[in-house]
Amino acid sequence: MANHKSAEKRIRQTLKRTQRNRFYKTRIKNIIKAVREAISSNDVAKANDALKIANKDLHKFVSKGILTKNTAARKVSRLNQSVKKLAQA
């Protein structure tokens, strides 16, 4: 158990950050999962809609400091590549 005020504050901060990070981590996984499910169901229109949402949300997370710019760009790029393959097939 913490014995100093500063240590108690750090514990409170850690709990808040853990909850926040868990929420965003789950949200990111669900966004990507929605696009992949649309791709696996061979629905081009649904995949494009899900990709638009993924692009918007992932870049919004960059501005909030949740993801780095390159990470979001990489994730969106890979999803976009998969959707394009589906559209060509």
C-alpha positions as CSV (number, residue, x, y, z in Angstrom):
1,M,0.0,0.0,0.0
2,A,1.2,3.5,-0.8
3,N,2.6,5.5,2.1
4,H,3.0,8.9,0.4
5,K,0.5,11.3,-1.1
6,S,2.3,11.2,-4.4
7,A,2.3,7.4,-4.5
8,E,-1.5,7.4,-3.8
9,K,-2.0,9.9,-6.6
10,R,0.1,7.7,-9.0
11,I,-2.1,4.8,-8.2
12,R,-5.3,6.8,-9.0
13,Q,-3.7,8.0,-12.2
14,T,-2.7,4.5,-13.2
15,L,-6.2,3.1,-12.7
16,K,-7.7,5.9,-14.8
17,R,-5.2,5.4,-17.6
18,T,-5.7,1.6,-17.5
19,Q,-9.5,2.0,-17.9
20,R,-9.0,4.5,-20.7
21,N,-6.4,2.4,-22.6
22,R,-8.6,-0.7,-22.2
23,F,-11.6,1.1,-23.7
24,Y,-9.6,2.4,-26.7
25,K,-7.8,-0.9,-27.3
26,T,-11.1,-2.7,-27.5
27,R,-12.6,0.0,-29.7
28,I,-9.7,-0.3,-32.1
29,K,-10.0,-4.1,-32.3
30,N,-13.8,-3.9,-32.9
31,I,-13.3,-1.3,-35.7
32,I,-10.8,-3.5,-37.5
33,K,-12.9,-6.6,-36.9
34,A,-15.9,-4.9,-38.5
35,V,-13.9,-4.3,-41.7
36,R,-12.5,-7.8,-41.8
37,E,-15.9,-9.4,-41.3
38,A,-17.3,-7.4,-44.2
39,I,-14.4,-8.5,-46.3
40,S,-14.9,-12.2,-45.4
41,S,-18.6,-11.9,-46.2
42,N,-17.6,-10.7,-49.7
43,D,-19.7,-7.5,-49.4
44,V,-17.9,-4.7,-51.1
45,A,-20.3,-1.9,-50.2
46,K,-20.3,-2.9,-46.5
47,A,-16.5,-3.2,-46.5
48,N,-16.1,0.2,-48.0
49,D,-18.5,1.7,-45.4
50,A,-16.6,0.0,-42.6
51,L,-13.3,1.2,-44.0
52,K,-14.5,4.8,-44.1
53,I,-15.5,4.5,-40.4
54,A,-12.2,2.8,-39.5
55,N,-10.2,5.5,-41.3
56,K,-12.0,8.3,-39.6
57,D,-11.9,6.8,-36.1
58,L,-8.3,5.6,-36.2
59,H,-7.1,9.0,-37.3
60,K,-9.3,10.6,-34.6
61,F,-7.4,8.4,-32.1
62,V,-4.2,9.8,-33.4
63,S,-5.3,13.4,-32.6
64,K,-6.3,12.2,-29.1
65,G,-2.8,10.7,-28.6
66,I,-4.1,7.1,-28.4
67,L,-2.2,5.9,-31.5
68,T,0.8,7.2,-33.3
69,K,0.4,8.5,-36.8
70,N,2.3,5.7,-38.4
71,T,0.4,3.0,-36.6
72,A,-2.9,4.3,-37.7
73,A,-1.7,4.8,-41.3
74,R,-0.4,1.2,-41.3
75,K,-3.6,-0.3,-40.0
76,V,-5.7,1.7,-42.5
77,S,-3.4,0.9,-45.4
78,R,-3.6,-2.8,-44.7
79,L,-7.4,-2.7,-44.5
80,N,-7.6,-0.6,-47.6
81,Q,-5.4,-3.1,-49.4
82,S,-7.7,-6.0,-48.4
83,V,-10.8,-4.1,-49.5
84,K,-9.3,-3.3,-52.9
85,K,-8.4,-7.0,-53.4
86,L,-12.1,-7.8,-52.7
87,A,-13.3,-5.2,-55.1
88,Q,-11.1,-6.5,-57.9
89,A,-12.1,-10.1,-57.4
